[in-house]
Amino acid sequence: MHLIWVLIVGAIIGAIAGMITKRGGAMGWISNIVAGIVGSWLGEMLLGSWGPSLAGMALIPSLIGAIILVLIVSFVLSRMK
C-alpha cells in the first residue's frame, strides 16, 4: 500500500512542479511520477527532510527538487533540438 501512496504523491508533486515551471504541458502521468519521485530524492538530498511529510516524502524539499529537475530536463531537451 505504501508504494501506491508514493506513486500518487510523486505524481502530484511532479504535476505541481510542471505547472509552476510552465514546462509540464507535454509531460504525461508517468513523467509526472518520475519527476516527483526523483525530484523528491534530489530535494531531500540537497535540503534535508523538513516540513510536512506524506508517504515518506518531505513535501517542500520534494517540490523544490522536482522544480529543479523539470527545469534541468527541459533545458537539456531544448538544447538537443
MARMIFI-89996 format. One record per atom (N, C-alpha, C): residue number from 1; x, y, z; atom name. Coordinates in nm, 2 decimals, decimal comma. Example, Ala and Ser with C-alpha at 12.3 -4.5 7.8 and 13.67 -1.06 7.14 Angstrom:
<pts>
num = 1; px = 1,32; py = -0,57; pz = 0,78; atome = N
num = 1; px = 1,23; py = -0,45; pz = 0,78; atome = CA
num = 1; px = 1,32; py = -0,33; pz = 0,78; atome = C
num = 2; px = 1,28; py = -0,22; pz = 0,71; atome = N
num = 2; px = 1,37; py = -0,11; pz = 0,71; atome = CA
num = 2; px = 1,29; py = 0,00; pz = 0,79; atome = C
</pts>
This chain:
<pts>
num = 1; px = 0,08; py = -0,12; pz = 0,00; atome = N
num = 1; px = 0,00; py = 0,00; pz = 0,00; atome = CA
num = 1; px = 0,09; py = 0,13; pz = 0,00; atome = C
num = 2; px = 0,20; py = 0,12; pz = 0,06; atome = N
num = 2; px = 0,29; py = 0,23; pz = 0,07; atome = CA
num = 2; px = 0,34; py = 0,27; pz = -0,07; atome = C
num = 3; px = 0,36; py = 0,18; pz = -0,16; atome = N
num = 3; px = 0,41; py = 0,20; pz = -0,29; atome = CA
num = 3; px = 0,30; py = 0,28; pz = -0,37; atome = C
num = 4; px = 0,18; py = 0,25; pz = -0,35; atome = N
num = 4; px = 0,07; py = 0,32; pz = -0,42; atome = CA
num = 4; px = 0,07; py = 0,47; pz = -0,37; atome = C
num = 5; px = 0,09; py = 0,49; pz = -0,24; atome = N
num = 5; px = 0,09; py = 0,63; pz = -0,19; atome = CA
num = 5; px = 0,21; py = 0,70; pz = -0,25; atome = C
num = 6; px = 0,32; py = 0,64; pz = -0,26; atome = N
num = 6; px = 0,44; py = 0,70; pz = -0,31; atome = CA
num = 6; px = 0,42; py = 0,74; pz = -0,46; atome = C
num = 7; px = 0,36; py = 0,66; pz = -0,54; atome = N
num = 7; px = 0,33; py = 0,69; pz = -0,68; atome = CA
num = 7; px = 0,23; py = 0,80; pz = -0,69; atome = C
num = 8; px = 0,13; py = 0,80; pz = -0,60; atome = N
num = 8; px = 0,03; py = 0,91; pz = -0,61; atome = CA
num = 8; px = 0,09; py = 1,05; pz = -0,57; atome = C
num = 9; px = 0,16; py = 1,05; pz = -0,46; atome = N
num = 9; px = 0,22; py = 1,17; pz = -0,41; atome = CA
num = 9; px = 0,33; py = 1,22; pz = -0,51; atome = C
num = 10; px = 0,41; py = 1,12; pz = -0,57; atome = N
num = 10; px = 0,50; py = 1,16; pz = -0,67; atome = CA
num = 10; px = 0,44; py = 1,22; pz = -0,79; atome = C
num = 11; px = 0,33; py = 1,17; pz = -0,83; atome = N
num = 11; px = 0,25; py = 1,22; pz = -0,95; atome = CA
num = 11; px = 0,21; py = 1,36; pz = -0,92; atome = C
num = 12; px = 0,16; py = 1,39; pz = -0,80; atome = N
num = 12; px = 0,11; py = 1,52; pz = -0,76; atome = CA
num = 12; px = 0,22; py = 1,62; pz = -0,75; atome = C
num = 13; px = 0,33; py = 1,58; pz = -0,69; atome = N
num = 13; px = 0,45; py = 1,67; pz = -0,68; atome = CA
num = 13; px = 0,50; py = 1,70; pz = -0,82; atome = C
num = 14; px = 0,51; py = 1,60; pz = -0,91; atome = N
num = 14; px = 0,56; py = 1,62; pz = -1,05; atome = CA
num = 14; px = 0,46; py = 1,72; pz = -1,13; atome = C
num = 15; px = 0,33; py = 1,70; pz = -1,11; atome = N
num = 15; px = 0,24; py = 1,78; pz = -1,18; atome = CA
num = 15; px = 0,24; py = 1,93; pz = -1,13; atome = C
num = 16; px = 0,26; py = 1,95; pz = -1,00; atome = N
num = 16; px = 0,27; py = 2,08; pz = -0,95; atome = CA
num = 16; px = 0,40; py = 2,15; pz = -0,99; atome = C
num = 17; px = 0,51; py = 2,07; pz = -1,00; atome = N
num = 17; px = 0,63; py = 2,13; pz = -1,05; atome = CA
num = 17; px = 0,62; py = 2,17; pz = -1,20; atome = C
num = 18; px = 0,55; py = 2,09; pz = -1,27; atome = N
num = 18; px = 0,53; py = 2,12; pz = -1,41; atome = CA
num = 18; px = 0,44; py = 2,24; pz = -1,43; atome = C
num = 19; px = 0,34; py = 2,26; pz = -1,35; atome = N
num = 19; px = 0,26; py = 2,38; pz = -1,35; atome = CA
num = 19; px = 0,33; py = 2,50; pz = -1,31; atome = C
num = 20; px = 0,41; py = 2,49; pz = -1,21; atome = N
num = 20; px = 0,49; py = 2,61; pz = -1,16; atome = CA
num = 20; px = 0,59; py = 2,65; pz = -1,26; atome = C
num = 21; px = 0,66; py = 2,56; pz = -1,33; atome = N
num = 21; px = 0,76; py = 2,60; pz = -1,43; atome = CA
num = 21; px = 0,70; py = 2,63; pz = -1,56; atome = C
num = 22; px = 0,57; py = 2,59; pz = -1,58; atome = N
num = 22; px = 0,50; py = 2,61; pz = -1,71; atome = CA
num = 22; px = 0,57; py = 2,53; pz = -1,82; atome = C
num = 23; px = 0,64; py = 2,42; pz = -1,78; atome = N
num = 23; px = 0,70; py = 2,34; pz = -1,88; atome = CA
num = 23; px = 0,66; py = 2,19; pz = -1,87; atome = C
num = 24; px = 0,55; py = 2,17; pz = -1,80; atome = N
num = 24; px = 0,50; py = 2,04; pz = -1,78; atome = CA
num = 24; px = 0,38; py = 2,00; pz = -1,87; atome = C
num = 25; px = 0,35; py = 2,09; pz = -1,97; atome = N
num = 25; px = 0,24; py = 2,06; pz = -2,05; atome = CA
num = 25; px = 0,24; py = 1,93; pz = -2,13; atome = C
num = 26; px = 0,36; py = 1,90; pz = -2,18; atome = N
num = 26; px = 0,38; py = 1,78; pz = -2,26; atome = CA
num = 26; px = 0,41; py = 1,65; pz = -2,17; atome = C
num = 27; px = 0,42; py = 1,67; pz = -2,04; atome = N
num = 27; px = 0,45; py = 1,56; pz = -1,95; atome = CA
num = 27; px = 0,33; py = 1,48; pz = -1,93; atome = C
num = 28; px = 0,34; py = 1,35; pz = -1,94; atome = N
num = 28; px = 0,23; py = 1,26; pz = -1,91; atome = CA
num = 28; px = 0,24; py = 1,22; pz = -1,77; atome = C
num = 29; px = 0,15; py = 1,13; pz = -1,73; atome = N
num = 29; px = 0,14; py = 1,09; pz = -1,59; atome = CA
num = 29; px = 0,26; py = 1,01; pz = -1,54; atome = C
num = 30; px = 0,32; py = 0,93; pz = -1,63; atome = N
num = 30; px = 0,44; py = 0,86; pz = -1,59; atome = CA
num = 30; px = 0,56; py = 0,96; pz = -1,57; atome = C
num = 31; px = 0,57; py = 1,05; pz = -1,66; atome = N
num = 31; px = 0,67; py = 1,16; pz = -1,64; atome = CA
num = 31; px = 0,65; py = 1,23; pz = -1,51; atome = C
num = 32; px = 0,53; py = 1,26; pz = -1,48; atome = N
num = 32; px = 0,50; py = 1,33; pz = -1,35; atome = CA
num = 32; px = 0,54; py = 1,25; pz = -1,23; atome = C
num = 33; px = 0,51; py = 1,12; pz = -1,24; atome = N
num = 33; px = 0,55; py = 1,03; pz = -1,13; atome = CA
num = 33; px = 0,71; py = 1,03; pz = -1,11; atome = C
num = 34; px = 0,77; py = 1,01; pz = -1,23; atome = N
num = 34; px = 0,92; py = 1,00; pz = -1,22; atome = CA
num = 34; px = 0,98; py = 1,14; pz = -1,18; atome = C
num = 35; px = 0,93; py = 1,25; pz = -1,23; atome = N
num = 35; px = 0,97; py = 1,38; pz = -1,18; atome = CA
num = 35; px = 0,95; py = 1,40; pz = -1,03; atome = C
num = 36; px = 0,84; py = 1,36; pz = -0,99; atome = N
num = 36; px = 0,80; py = 1,37; pz = -0,84; atome = CA
num = 36; px = 0,89; py = 1,29; pz = -0,75; atome = C
num = 37; px = 0,91; py = 1,16; pz = -0,79; atome = N
num = 37; px = 1,00; py = 1,07; pz = -0,71; atome = CA
num = 37; px = 1,14; py = 1,11; pz = -0,71; atome = C
num = 38; px = 1,20; py = 1,13; pz = -0,83; atome = N
num = 38; px = 1,34; py = 1,17; pz = -0,85; atome = CA
num = 38; px = 1,36; py = 1,31; pz = -0,79; atome = C
num = 39; px = 1,26; py = 1,40; pz = -0,81; atome = N
num = 39; px = 1,27; py = 1,53; pz = -0,75; atome = CA
num = 39; px = 1,27; py = 1,53; pz = -0,60; atome = C
num = 40; px = 1,19; py = 1,44; pz = -0,55; atome = N
num = 40; px = 1,18; py = 1,42; pz = -0,40; atome = CA
num = 40; px = 1,32; py = 1,38; pz = -0,35; atome = C
num = 41; px = 1,38; py = 1,28; pz = -0,41; atome = N
num = 41; px = 1,51; py = 1,23; pz = -0,37; atome = CA
num = 41; px = 1,61; py = 1,35; pz = -0,38; atome = C
num = 42; px = 1,61; py = 1,42; pz = -0,49; atome = N
num = 42; px = 1,70; py = 1,53; pz = -0,51; atome = CA
num = 42; px = 1,68; py = 1,64; pz = -0,41; atome = C
num = 43; px = 1,56; py = 1,68; pz = -0,39; atome = N
num = 43; px = 1,53; py = 1,78; pz = -0,29; atome = CA
num = 43; px = 1,57; py = 1,75; pz = -0,15; atome = C
num = 44; px = 1,55; py = 1,62; pz = -0,11; atome = N
num = 44; px = 1,58; py = 1,58; pz = 0,02; atome = CA
num = 44; px = 1,73; py = 1,56; pz = 0,04; atome = C
num = 45; px = 1,80; py = 1,53; pz = -0,07; atome = N
num = 45; px = 1,95; py = 1,52; pz = -0,06; atome = CA
num = 45; px = 2,01; py = 1,67; pz = -0,05; atome = C
num = 46; px = 1,95; py = 1,76; pz = -0,12; atome = N
num = 46; px = 2,01; py = 1,90; pz = -0,11; atome = CA
num = 46; px = 1,96; py = 1,98; pz = 0,01; atome = C
num = 47; px = 1,83; py = 1,96; pz = 0,05; atome = N
num = 47; px = 1,78; py = 2,04; pz = 0,15; atome = CA
num = 47; px = 1,74; py = 1,97; pz = 0,28; atome = C
num = 48; px = 1,75; py = 1,84; pz = 0,29; atome = N
num = 48; px = 1,71; py = 1,77; pz = 0,40; atome = CA
num = 48; px = 1,56; py = 1,74; pz = 0,40; atome = C
num = 49; px = 1,52; py = 1,67; pz = 0,51; atome = N
num = 49; px = 1,38; py = 1,64; pz = 0,51; atome = CA
num = 49; px = 1,31; py = 1,71; pz = 0,62; atome = C
num = 50; px = 1,27; py = 1,83; pz = 0,59; atome = N
num = 50; px = 1,20; py = 1,92; pz = 0,69; atome = CA
num = 50; px = 1,06; py = 1,95; pz = 0,63; atome = C
num = 51; px = 0,97; py = 2,00; pz = 0,72; atome = N
num = 51; px = 0,84; py = 2,04; pz = 0,67; atome = CA
num = 51; px = 0,74; py = 1,92; pz = 0,68; atome = C
num = 52; px = 0,62; py = 1,94; pz = 0,63; atome = N
num = 52; px = 0,52; py = 1,83; pz = 0,63; atome = CA
num = 52; px = 0,57; py = 1,72; pz = 0,54; atome = C
num = 53; px = 0,53; py = 1,60; pz = 0,58; atome = N
num = 53; px = 0,57; py = 1,48; pz = 0,51; atome = CA
num = 53; px = 0,45; py = 1,39; pz = 0,48; atome = C
num = 54; px = 0,45; py = 1,33; pz = 0,36; atome = N
num = 54; px = 0,34; py = 1,25; pz = 0,32; atome = CA
num = 54; px = 0,40; py = 1,13; pz = 0,24; atome = C
num = 55; px = 0,37; py = 1,01; pz = 0,27; atome = N
num = 55; px = 0,42; py = 0,89; pz = 0,21; atome = CA
num = 55; px = 0,58; py = 0,88; pz = 0,21; atome = C
num = 56; px = 0,63; py = 0,93; pz = 0,32; atome = N
num = 56; px = 0,78; py = 0,93; pz = 0,34; atome = CA
num = 56; px = 0,85; py = 1,04; pz = 0,26; atome = C
num = 57; px = 0,78; py = 1,13; pz = 0,20; atome = N
num = 57; px = 0,84; py = 1,24; pz = 0,13; atome = CA
num = 57; px = 0,82; py = 1,37; pz = 0,20; atome = C
num = 58; px = 0,92; py = 1,45; pz = 0,22; atome = N
num = 58; px = 0,90; py = 1,58; pz = 0,28; atome = CA
num = 58; px = 0,86; py = 1,67; pz = 0,17; atome = C
num = 59; px = 0,74; py = 1,73; pz = 0,18; atome = N
num = 59; px = 0,67; py = 1,79; pz = 0,07; atome = CA
num = 59; px = 0,74; py = 1,91; pz = 0,01; atome = C
num = 60; px = 0,79; py = 2,00; pz = 0,10; atome = N
num = 60; px = 0,85; py = 2,13; pz = 0,05; atome = CA
num = 60; px = 0,98; py = 2,10; pz = -0,02; atome = C
num = 61; px = 1,08; py = 2,03; pz = 0,04; atome = N
num = 61; px = 1,20; py = 1,99; pz = -0,03; atome = CA
num = 61; px = 1,18; py = 1,91; pz = -0,16; atome = C
num = 62; px = 1,08; py = 1,82; pz = -0,15; atome = N
num = 62; px = 1,04; py = 1,74; pz = -0,27; atome = CA
num = 62; px = 1,00; py = 1,83; pz = -0,39; atome = C
num = 63; px = 0,91; py = 1,92; pz = -0,36; atome = N
num = 63; px = 0,86; py = 2,01; pz = -0,46; atome = CA
num = 63; px = 0,97; py = 2,10; pz = -0,52; atome = C
num = 64; px = 1,06; py = 2,15; pz = -0,44; atome = N
num = 64; px = 1,17; py = 2,23; pz = -0,48; atome = CA
num = 64; px = 1,27; py = 2,14; pz = -0,57; atome = C
num = 65; px = 1,29; py = 2,02; pz = -0,53; atome = N
num = 65; px = 1,38; py = 1,93; pz = -0,61; atome = CA
num = 65; px = 1,31; py = 1,89; pz = -0,74; atome = C
num = 66; px = 1,18; py = 1,87; pz = -0,74; atome = N
num = 66; px = 1,11; py = 1,84; pz = -0,87; atome = CA
num = 66; px = 1,11; py = 1,96; pz = -0,96; atome = C
num = 67; px = 1,10; py = 2,08; pz = -0,91; atome = N
num = 67; px = 1,11; py = 2,20; pz = -0,99; atome = CA
num = 67; px = 1,25; py = 2,21; pz = -1,05; atome = C
num = 68; px = 1,35; py = 2,19; pz = -0,97; atome = N
num = 68; px = 1,49; py = 2,19; pz = -1,02; atome = CA
num = 68; px = 1,51; py = 2,09; pz = -1,13; atome = C
num = 69; px = 1,45; py = 1,97; pz = -1,11; atome = N
num = 69; px = 1,47; py = 1,86; pz = -1,21; atome = CA
num = 69; px = 1,39; py = 1,89; pz = -1,34; atome = C
num = 70; px = 1,27; py = 1,94; pz = -1,33; atome = N
num = 70; px = 1,20; py = 1,98; pz = -1,45; atome = CA
num = 70; px = 1,27; py = 2,09; pz = -1,53; atome = C
num = 71; px = 1,32; py = 2,19; pz = -1,46; atome = N
num = 71; px = 1,40; py = 2,29; pz = -1,53; atome = CA
num = 71; px = 1,52; py = 2,24; pz = -1,60; atome = C
num = 72; px = 1,60; py = 2,15; pz = -1,53; atome = N
num = 72; px = 1,72; py = 2,10; pz = -1,59; atome = CA
num = 72; px = 1,68; py = 2,01; pz = -1,71; atome = C
num = 73; px = 1,59; py = 1,92; pz = -1,70; atome = N
num = 73; px = 1,55; py = 1,84; pz = -1,81; atome = CA
num = 73; px = 1,50; py = 1,92; pz = -1,93; atome = C
num = 74; px = 1,41; py = 2,02; pz = -1,90; atome = N
num = 74; px = 1,36; py = 2,10; pz = -2,01; atome = CA
num = 74; px = 1,47; py = 2,18; pz = -2,08; atome = C
num = 75; px = 1,57; py = 2,22; pz = -2,00; atome = N
num = 75; px = 1,69; py = 2,29; pz = -2,06; atome = CA
num = 75; px = 1,77; py = 2,20; pz = -2,15; atome = C
num = 76; px = 1,80; py = 2,08; pz = -2,10; atome = N
num = 76; px = 1,88; py = 1,99; pz = -2,18; atome = CA
num = 76; px = 1,80; py = 1,95; pz = -2,30; atome = C
num = 77; px = 1,67; py = 1,92; pz = -2,29; atome = N
num = 77; px = 1,60; py = 1,88; pz = -2,41; atome = CA
num = 77; px = 1,58; py = 1,99; pz = -2,51; atome = C
num = 78; px = 1,58; py = 2,12; pz = -2,47; atome = N
num = 78; px = 1,57; py = 2,23; pz = -2,56; atome = CA
num = 78; px = 1,70; py = 2,25; pz = -2,63; atome = C
num = 79; px = 1,81; py = 2,21; pz = -2,57; atome = N
num = 79; px = 1,95; py = 2,22; pz = -2,63; atome = CA
num = 79; px = 1,97; py = 2,12; pz = -2,73; atome = C
num = 80; px = 1,90; py = 2,00; pz = -2,72; atome = N
num = 80; px = 1,92; py = 1,89; pz = -2,81; atome = CA
num = 80; px = 1,85; py = 1,91; pz = -2,95; atome = C
num = 81; px = 1,76; py = 2,01; pz = -2,95; atome = N
num = 81; px = 1,68; py = 2,03; pz = -3,08; atome = CA
num = 81; px = 1,76; py = 2,10; pz = -3,18; atome = C
</pts>
